[in-house]
Amino acid sequence: MPQLDTSTWFITILSMILTLFVIMQMKISKHVYYSNPEPASMKSLKQTTPWDTKWTKICLPHSLPLR
């Protein structure tokens, strides 16, 4: 029975790994990575309500005794 010639296996496996590495690098380099999403700068508009400008009386809850 003839013996299997394994003298070329090393260069074959090495070239295969190198080729896969190059192909993966090319695929990754073509991928578009978006920057971190940032919230749009929305200027909050201060809505004026009638009670913003007036003094309002704070009432005690009914459960507390009056002094």
N, CA, C and O atoms as a GROMACS GRO file, in nm:
protein
  268
    1MET      N    1   0.084  -0.117   0.000
    1MET     CA    2   0.000   0.000   0.000
    1MET      C    3   0.090   0.124   0.000
    1MET      O    4   0.180   0.134   0.083
    2PRO      N    5   0.066   0.218  -0.092
    2PRO     CA    6   0.153   0.336  -0.100
    2PRO      C    7   0.130   0.430   0.018
    2PRO      O    8   0.020   0.441   0.072
    3GLN      N    9   0.235   0.496   0.055
    3GLN     CA   10   0.225   0.589   0.168
    3GLN      C   11   0.175   0.724   0.118
    3GLN      O   12   0.209   0.767   0.007
    4LEU      N   13   0.093   0.791   0.201
    4LEU     CA   14   0.036   0.920   0.164
    4LEU      C   15   0.143   1.028   0.173
    4LEU      O   16   0.213   1.039   0.273
    5ASP      N   17   0.154   1.107   0.068
    5ASP     CA   18   0.254   1.214   0.064
    5ASP      C   19   0.198   1.337   0.134
    5ASP      O   20   0.105   1.401   0.084
    6THR      N   21   0.252   1.370   0.250
    6THR     CA   22   0.204   1.485   0.329
    6THR      C   23   0.299   1.603   0.323
    6THR      O   24   0.288   1.695   0.404
    7SER      N   25   0.390   1.603   0.231
    7SER     CA   26   0.489   1.710   0.226
    7SER      C   27   0.428   1.845   0.186
    7SER      O   28   0.483   1.949   0.221
    8THR      N   29   0.318   1.845   0.114
    8THR     CA   30   0.258   1.972   0.068
    8THR      C   31   0.145   2.019   0.159
    8THR      O   32   0.088   2.126   0.135
    9TRP      N   33   0.112   1.944   0.261
    9TRP     CA   34   0.000   1.982   0.346
    9TRP      C   35   0.025   2.112   0.419
    9TRP      O   36  -0.066   2.195   0.431
   10PHE      N   37   0.144   2.132   0.467
   10PHE     CA   38   0.174   2.252   0.545
   10PHE      C   39   0.150   2.378   0.461
   10PHE      O   40   0.082   2.470   0.507
   11ILE      N   41   0.205   2.384   0.342
   11ILE     CA   42   0.189   2.503   0.258
   11ILE      C   43   0.044   2.518   0.213
   11ILE      O   44  -0.004   2.630   0.196
   12THR      N   45  -0.027   2.407   0.193
   12THR     CA   46  -0.167   2.413   0.152
   12THR      C   47  -0.253   2.471   0.264
   12THR      O   48  -0.336   2.559   0.241
   13ILE      N   49  -0.234   2.421   0.384
   13ILE     CA   50  -0.312   2.470   0.500
   13ILE      C   51  -0.276   2.614   0.529
   13ILE      O   52  -0.364   2.696   0.559
   14LEU      N   53  -0.149   2.647   0.522
   14LEU     CA   54  -0.106   2.784   0.549
   14LEU      C   55  -0.163   2.882   0.446
   14LEU      O   56  -0.209   2.990   0.483
   15SER      N   57  -0.162   2.846   0.321
   15SER     CA   58  -0.217   2.934   0.218
   15SER      C   59  -0.369   2.946   0.231
   15SER      O   60  -0.425   3.052   0.203
   16MET      N   61  -0.435   2.837   0.273
   16MET     CA   62  -0.579   2.842   0.293
   16MET      C   63  -0.614   2.939   0.406
   16MET      O   64  -0.707   3.018   0.393
   17ILE      N   65  -0.541   2.932   0.516
   17ILE     CA   66  -0.566   3.020   0.630
   17ILE      C   67  -0.539   3.165   0.592
   17ILE      O   68  -0.615   3.255   0.628
   18LEU      N   69  -0.431   3.188   0.520
   18LEU     CA   70  -0.398   3.324   0.476
   18LEU      C   71  -0.506   3.378   0.382
   18LEU      O   72  -0.544   3.495   0.392
   19THR      N   73  -0.554   3.296   0.291
   19THR     CA   74  -0.659   3.339   0.199
   19THR      C   75  -0.788   3.371   0.273
   19THR      O   76  -0.852   3.473   0.245
   20LEU      N   77  -0.826   3.288   0.368
   20LEU     CA   78  -0.947   3.316   0.447
   20LEU      C   79  -0.932   3.444   0.527
   20LEU      O   80  -1.027   3.521   0.540
   21PHE      N   81  -0.814   3.466   0.582
   21PHE     CA   82  -0.789   3.589   0.657
   21PHE      C   83  -0.804   3.712   0.567
   21PHE      O   84  -0.867   3.810   0.606
   22VAL      N   85  -0.746   3.706   0.448
   22VAL     CA   86  -0.754   3.820   0.356
   22VAL      C   87  -0.898   3.843   0.312
   22VAL      O   88  -0.943   3.958   0.304
   23ILE      N   89  -0.970   3.737   0.283
   23ILE     CA   90  -1.111   3.752   0.241
   23ILE      C   91  -1.194   3.813   0.353
   23ILE      O   92  -1.276   3.901   0.328
   24MET      N   93  -1.173   3.768   0.477
   24MET     CA   94  -1.249   3.824   0.589
   24MET      C   95  -1.213   3.971   0.613
   24MET      O   96  -1.301   4.052   0.644
   25GLN      N   97  -1.088   4.005   0.598
   25GLN     CA   98  -1.047   4.144   0.614
   25GLN      C   99  -1.112   4.233   0.509
   25GLN      O  100  -1.154   4.345   0.538
   26MET      N  101  -1.121   4.183   0.387
   26MET     CA  102  -1.184   4.261   0.280
   26MET      C  103  -1.334   4.277   0.307
   26MET      O  104  -1.390   4.384   0.281
   27LYS      N  105  -1.398   4.173   0.359
   27LYS     CA  106  -1.541   4.184   0.391
   27LYS      C  107  -1.564   4.283   0.505
   27LYS      O  108  -1.657   4.363   0.500
   28ILE      N  109  -1.480   4.276   0.606
   28ILE     CA  110  -1.496   4.365   0.720
   28ILE      C  111  -1.467   4.510   0.682
   28ILE      O  112  -1.534   4.601   0.731
   29SER      N  113  -1.369   4.531   0.594
   29SER     CA  114  -1.334   4.668   0.557
   29SER      C  115  -1.444   4.735   0.474
   29SER      O  116  -1.453   4.858   0.472
   30LYS      N  117  -1.526   4.656   0.407
   30LYS     CA  118  -1.635   4.714   0.328
   30LYS      C  119  -1.760   4.740   0.411
   30LYS      O  120  -1.853   4.805   0.365
   31HIS      N  121  -1.761   4.689   0.534
   31HIS     CA  122  -1.878   4.707   0.620
   31HIS      C  123  -1.882   4.851   0.671
   31HIS      O  124  -1.779   4.906   0.710
   32VAL      N  125  -2.001   4.911   0.670
   32VAL     CA  126  -2.016   5.049   0.713
   32VAL      C  127  -2.059   5.050   0.859
   32VAL      O  128  -2.166   5.001   0.895
   33TYR      N  129  -1.973   5.105   0.943
   33TYR     CA  130  -2.006   5.120   1.084
   33TYR      C  131  -2.059   5.261   1.105
   33TYR      O  132  -1.992   5.360   1.074
   34TYR      N  133  -2.179   5.269   1.158
   34TYR     CA  134  -2.237   5.400   1.184
   34TYR      C  135  -2.184   5.453   1.316
   34TYR      O  136  -2.153   5.377   1.408
   35SER      N  137  -2.175   5.585   1.324
   35SER     CA  138  -2.129   5.645   1.449
   35SER      C  139  -2.236   5.626   1.556
   35SER      O  140  -2.349   5.587   1.526
   36ASN      N  141  -2.200   5.654   1.679
   36ASN     CA  142  -2.294   5.637   1.789
   36ASN      C  143  -2.415   5.728   1.769
   36ASN      O  144  -2.399   5.847   1.742
   37PRO      N  145  -2.533   5.673   1.782
   37PRO     CA  146  -2.651   5.757   1.764
   37PRO      C  147  -2.662   5.859   1.876
   37PRO      O  148  -2.653   5.824   1.994
   38GLU      N  149  -2.680   5.982   1.839
   38GLU     CA  150  -2.695   6.088   1.937
   38GLU      C  151  -2.833   6.150   1.920
   38GLU      O  152  -2.882   6.164   1.808
   39PRO      N  153  -2.895   6.186   2.029
   39PRO     CA  154  -3.028   6.246   2.017
   39PRO      C  155  -3.019   6.380   1.943
   39PRO      O  156  -2.925   6.457   1.961
   40ALA      N  157  -3.117   6.404   1.862
   40ALA     CA  158  -3.121   6.530   1.789
   40ALA      C  159  -3.139   6.643   1.889
   40ALA      O  160  -3.215   6.632   1.985
   41SER      N  161  -3.070   6.751   1.864
   41SER     CA  162  -3.079   6.863   1.959
   41SER      C  163  -3.213   6.933   1.942
   41SER      O  164  -3.234   7.013   1.851
   42MET      N  165  -3.302   6.901   2.031
   42MET     CA  166  -3.434   6.963   2.029
   42MET      C  167  -3.437   7.066   2.141
   42MET      O  168  -3.423   7.032   2.259
   43LYS      N  169  -3.454   7.187   2.103
   43LYS     CA  170  -3.460   7.292   2.204
   43LYS      C  171  -3.596   7.285   2.273
   43LYS      O  172  -3.700   7.300   2.209
   44SER      N  173  -3.592   7.263   2.402
   44SER     CA  174  -3.717   7.252   2.475
   44SER      C  175  -3.777   7.392   2.491
   44SER      O  176  -3.714   7.485   2.542
   45LEU      N  177  -3.898   7.403   2.445
   45LEU     CA  178  -3.968   7.531   2.455
   45LEU      C  179  -4.038   7.537   2.589
   45LEU      O  180  -4.120   7.450   2.621
   46LYS      N  181  -4.008   7.639   2.666
   46LYS     CA  182  -4.071   7.657   2.797
   46LYS      C  183  -4.210   7.711   2.776
   46LYS      O  184  -4.230   7.823   2.730
   47GLN      N  185  -4.308   7.629   2.811
   47GLN     CA  186  -4.445   7.672   2.798
   47GLN      C  187  -4.486   7.744   2.926
   47GLN      O  188  -4.466   7.693   3.037
   48THR      N  189  -4.540   7.860   2.910
   48THR     CA  190  -4.582   7.936   3.028
   48THR      C  191  -4.726   7.898   3.061
   48THR      O  192  -4.816   7.907   2.977
   49THR      N  193  -4.745   7.857   3.182
   49THR     CA  194  -4.879   7.824   3.229
   49THR      C  195  -4.922   7.932   3.327
   49THR      O  196  -4.837   8.000   3.384
   50PRO      N  197  -5.050   7.949   3.348
   50PRO     CA  198  -5.096   8.057   3.436
   50PRO      C  199  -5.042   8.047   3.577
   50PRO      O  200  -5.023   8.150   3.643
   51TRP      N  201  -5.015   7.925   3.625
   51TRP     CA  202  -4.971   7.911   3.764
   51TRP      C  203  -4.819   7.927   3.778
   51TRP      O  204  -4.768   7.930   3.890
   52ASP      N  205  -4.746   7.938   3.667
   52ASP     CA  206  -4.602   7.961   3.677
   52ASP      C  207  -4.572   8.100   3.732
   52ASP      O  208  -4.477   8.117   3.809
   53THR      N  209  -4.650   8.196   3.693
   53THR     CA  210  -4.620   8.333   3.734
   53THR      C  211  -4.692   8.373   3.863
   53THR      O  212  -4.658   8.475   3.922
   54LYS      N  213  -4.788   8.296   3.907
   54LYS     CA  214  -4.865   8.331   4.026
   54LYS      C  215  -4.817   8.251   4.146
   54LYS      O  216  -4.762   8.142   4.133
   55TRP      N  217  -4.838   8.309   4.264
   55TRP     CA  218  -4.812   8.237   4.387
   55TRP      C  219  -4.932   8.150   4.415
   55TRP      O  220  -5.046   8.197   4.410
   56THR      N  221  -4.907   8.024   4.444
   56THR     CA  222  -5.020   7.935   4.475
   56THR      C  223  -5.012   7.894   4.621
   56THR      O  224  -4.904   7.870   4.675
   57LYS      N  225  -5.126   7.886   4.682
   57LYS     CA  226  -5.135   7.849   4.822
   57LYS      C  227  -5.123   7.698   4.834
   57LYS      O  228  -5.189   7.623   4.762
   58ILE      N  229  -5.037   7.653   4.924
   58ILE     CA  230  -5.020   7.510   4.948
   58ILE      C  231  -5.107   7.473   5.067
   58ILE      O  232  -5.089   7.526   5.177
   59CYS      N  233  -5.198   7.385   5.046
   59CYS     CA  234  -5.290   7.344   5.153
   59CYS      C  235  -5.239   7.219   5.219
   59CYS      O  236  -5.180   7.133   5.153
   60LEU      N  237  -5.262   7.208   5.349
   60LEU     CA  238  -5.224   7.090   5.423
   60LEU      C  239  -5.326   6.978   5.392
   60LEU      O  240  -5.443   7.005   5.367
   61PRO      N  241  -5.280   6.855   5.395
   61PRO     CA  242  -5.377   6.745   5.380
   61PRO      C  243  -5.475   6.743   5.498
   61PRO      O  244  -5.444   6.793   5.606
   62HIS      N  245  -5.589   6.689   5.478
   62HIS     CA  246  -5.693   6.688   5.582
   62HIS      C  247  -5.654   6.601   5.700
   62HIS      O  248  -5.709   6.618   5.808
   63SER      N  249  -5.562   6.510   5.681
   63SER     CA  250  -5.529   6.422   5.792
   63SER      C  251  -5.442   6.490   5.898
   63SER      O  252  -5.437   6.446   6.013
   64LEU      N  253  -5.372   6.597   5.860
   64LEU     CA  254  -5.288   6.666   5.957
   64LEU      C  255  -5.370   6.762   6.042
   64LEU      O  256  -5.459   6.829   5.989
   65PRO      N  257  -5.342   6.770   6.171
   65PRO     CA  258  -5.418   6.862   6.254
   65PRO      C  259  -5.379   7.007   6.229
   65PRO      O  260  -5.264   7.036   6.194
   66LEU      N  261  -5.472   7.095   6.246
   66LEU     CA  262  -5.445   7.238   6.229
   66LEU      C  263  -5.377   7.292   6.353
   66LEU      O  264  -5.403   7.243   6.463
   67ARG      N  265  -5.291   7.392   6.339
   67ARG     CA  266  -5.221   7.451   6.454
   67ARG      C  267  -5.281   7.583   6.491
   67ARG      O  268  -5.235   7.647   6.585
   0.00000   0.00000   0.00000
